[in-house]
């Protein structure tokens, strides 16, 4: 269990760094995610080929992974949309709502008993987000994107936990990322038209940032997260990801000076979200 928490913690840190890369990359959120999925698919295909780990899956599992791939692409587009329309800090704080969504969705999807303590901790997170939204209404569009990203983040590990018993983490990631790329490629023209964006060719520093995003913050991060999910519940995984805003916000303050634009209410909201994480960790240790 200790090794699983360390793996998850590293994955969370890398996830926090993706927000910084999202701000550095000049592409629109749709194009950014399209390139991330494309490059990650290529990298994973090369790894699986040389390690001889590629195994064809049953039609049933393939269909499930195809659906999860769609969730991943939806989550990423919404997350980077939140960064583009608001900023890193707001996007990451909104992502903490994943714990609230998973407290309801995990018991329903996996047919488990609803845990009252998880509901309360999830609500505490929502209160924190509401405080931030109430005092920063100019981030409305970014917050809506952020909440949608949180919904996708909540569903992703729930379905993945079911597949981990049948598919290795790296192979599972490949199937899902490839599926996400196919699905986004189909809907990308429509999304670009609706968001008044254009198809762009990645150039210059964007290519470097995209490679780091794809290899380090996707391939390595996903592998660690999925390995941890074998020992840790989806709810705990989502709640641990509440540390992602902490890492990302600190980096945003350092590199982009975002702390100057927030009032005390923003920090009160963040503290409530962090409190939900600490209480869950205490609850798990007590049990």
C-alpha positions, 0 to 999 in steps of 0.5 A, a space after each residue: 500500500 505504501 508503494 502505491 501511495 508513492 506512485 500515486 503521489 508522483 503521478 499527481 505531481 506530474 499532473 500538476 505540472 501539465 497545467 503549467 505546460 498547458 499555459 506555455 503551449 500557445 495552441 488552442 485547447 482542442 489542438 493541444 489535446 489532439 497533439 498530446 494524444 497523437 504523440 503519446 500514442 506514438 511513444 506508447 506504440 514504440 515502447 510496446 513494440 520493443 518490449 513485445 507487450 502488445 496483446 490484442 484484447 477481446 472486443 468487449 474490453 476494446 469497446 470499454 477502453 474505446 469509451 474511456 478514451 473518449 472520456 479522457 479526450 473530453 476531460 483534457 479538452 475541458 481542463 485546458 479550456 479552463 486554463 485558457 478561459 480562466 487560468 491555471 489556479 482556477 482550472 486546478 481548483 475546479 478539478 478538485 470537484 472530482 472527489 465530489 462526483 466520484 463519491 456518488 458515481 463510484 458506488 452507483 457504477 461499481 454497485 457499492 454502498 455509498 459512504 456518508 463520510 465521502 459525501 461530506 468530504 466531497 461537499 466540502 470541496 464543492 463549498 470551496 469551489 463555490 466560494 472561489 466562483 462567488 468572488 471571481 465571476 469573471 472566471 465563469 467560462 473557465 470554471 464551467 470548463 473546470 467542472 466538466 473536467 472534474 466530471 471526466 476525471 471522476 469517471 475515468 479511474 472508476 472504469 479503469 479500475 475494472 479493466 486493470 484486472 484484465 489488461 496491463 497498465 501500459 497496454 491499457 493506456 495505449 488503447 485508451 489514448 489511441 481511442 481518445 485520439 480517434 474520437 477527438 479527430 472525428 469531433 475536432 473539426 466541429 469543436 474548432 468551428 464552435 470555438 472559433 479556433 483553427 487547425 494549427 501546426 505545432 512549431 518551435 517551443 510548442 513541440 518541446 513542451 508537447 513532447 514533455 507533456 506526452 512522455 513524462 506527464 502522460 506515459 509515465 504519469 498514467 503508468 504510475 496512476 494505474 499501478 496505484 489503482 490496483 491497491 487504492 480505491 477510485 475515490 481515494 485516488 481522486 481525493 489524492 489528486 486534490 494535491 494537484 491544485 496545490 502543486 500547480 498553483 505554487 508553480 503558477 505563482 512562481 512562473 506566472 505570478 497568478 497570486 497577485 490577482 486573487 483575494 483572500 476568498 480564493 485562498 479560503 476556498 483552496 484551504 477548504 479543498 485541502 482540508 477535505 484531502 487531509 480528513 480523508 487521509 486521516 480517515 483511511 489511516 484510522 481505518 
